[in-house]
Amino acid sequence: MSDTHKNGATVHEVKSVDLAKNTFDGHKADLYINTNQLGGKHFLVTVVGGDNRPKLIAIHL
């Protein structure tokens, strides 16, 4: 948890999803986690990886 906070993780609710292109608010996700919940929402998490580059993780909850 402290590594995520130290690396400056951000989370926001996604307004526009295009699953055919794997884009969320126009950004291509590095990882997409789908919980198969009906009527759920998508969130985009940005974290800095070990290589100091931002990684985008889209989550459907």
URLIN-V493115 format. One record per residue. RES is the residue in three letters. PHI is phi as a letter, one per 30 degrees, with the letter a starting at -180 (999 if undefined). PSI is psi in degrees with one decimal (* if undefined). D_FIRST is the distance of its C-alpha to the first C-alpha in Angstrom with 1 decimal. Layout:
res:RES phi:PHI psi:PSI d_first:D_FIRST
res:RES phi:PHI psi:PSI d_first:D_FIRST
This chain:
res:MET phi:999 psi:-41.7 d_first:0.0
res:SER phi:d psi:-32.8 d_first:3.8
res:ASP phi:d psi:-41.3 d_first:5.5
res:THR phi:d psi:-45.2 d_first:5.3
res:HIS phi:d psi:-42.4 d_first:6.4
res:LYS phi:d psi:-36.0 d_first:8.6
res:ASN phi:d psi:-1.2 d_first:10.1
res:GLY phi:i psi:48.3 d_first:11.0
res:ALA phi:d psi:142.4 d_first:10.2
res:THR phi:b psi:150.9 d_first:12.9
res:VAL phi:b psi:135.4 d_first:14.2
res:HIS phi:b psi:153.0 d_first:17.9
res:GLU phi:d psi:133.9 d_first:20.4
res:VAL phi:d psi:134.6 d_first:22.8
res:LYS phi:c psi:-32.6 d_first:26.5
res:SER phi:b psi:123.0 d_first:28.3
res:VAL phi:b psi:133.5 d_first:27.7
res:ASP phi:b psi:91.7 d_first:29.9
res:LEU phi:d psi:-26.1 d_first:29.0
res:ALA phi:d psi:-33.8 d_first:32.0
res:LYS phi:c psi:-0.4 d_first:30.6
res:ASN phi:h psi:42.0 d_first:26.9
res:THR phi:c psi:144.5 d_first:26.5
res:PHE phi:b psi:113.9 d_first:24.5
res:ASP phi:h psi:36.4 d_first:25.9
res:GLY phi:i psi:0.4 d_first:27.7
res:HIS phi:c psi:134.6 d_first:24.7
res:LYS phi:d psi:125.6 d_first:24.6
res:ALA phi:d psi:142.8 d_first:21.4
res:ASP phi:d psi:-27.9 d_first:20.3
res:LEU phi:b psi:136.5 d_first:19.1
res:TYR phi:b psi:123.4 d_first:20.3
res:ILE phi:c psi:117.5 d_first:19.1
res:ASN phi:c psi:120.4 d_first:21.9
res:THR phi:d psi:-1.9 d_first:21.9
res:ASN phi:h psi:29.6 d_first:25.7
res:GLN phi:d psi:129.0 d_first:25.5
res:LEU phi:d psi:133.6 d_first:28.7
res:GLY phi:i psi:15.7 d_first:28.4
res:GLY phi:d psi:-179.0 d_first:24.7
res:LYS phi:c psi:156.0 d_first:23.0
res:HIS phi:c psi:141.4 d_first:21.4
res:PHE phi:b psi:145.6 d_first:18.3
res:LEU phi:c psi:122.0 d_first:17.4
res:VAL phi:c psi:128.4 d_first:14.0
res:THR phi:c psi:123.0 d_first:14.2
res:VAL phi:b psi:155.2 d_first:11.8
res:VAL phi:c psi:123.9 d_first:13.2
res:GLY phi:d psi:-180.0 d_first:13.8
res:GLY phi:d psi:-20.8 d_first:14.7
res:ASP phi:c psi:11.8 d_first:18.1
res:ASN phi:i psi:23.4 d_first:17.1
res:ARG phi:c psi:142.7 d_first:18.4
res:PRO phi:d psi:139.9 d_first:16.9
res:LYS phi:c psi:139.0 d_first:16.4
res:LEU phi:c psi:124.6 d_first:17.2
res:ILE phi:c psi:118.0 d_first:16.1
res:ALA phi:c psi:133.3 d_first:18.4
res:ILE phi:b psi:130.4 d_first:17.7
res:HIS phi:c psi:115.7 d_first:20.6
res:LEU phi:c psi:* d_first:19.9
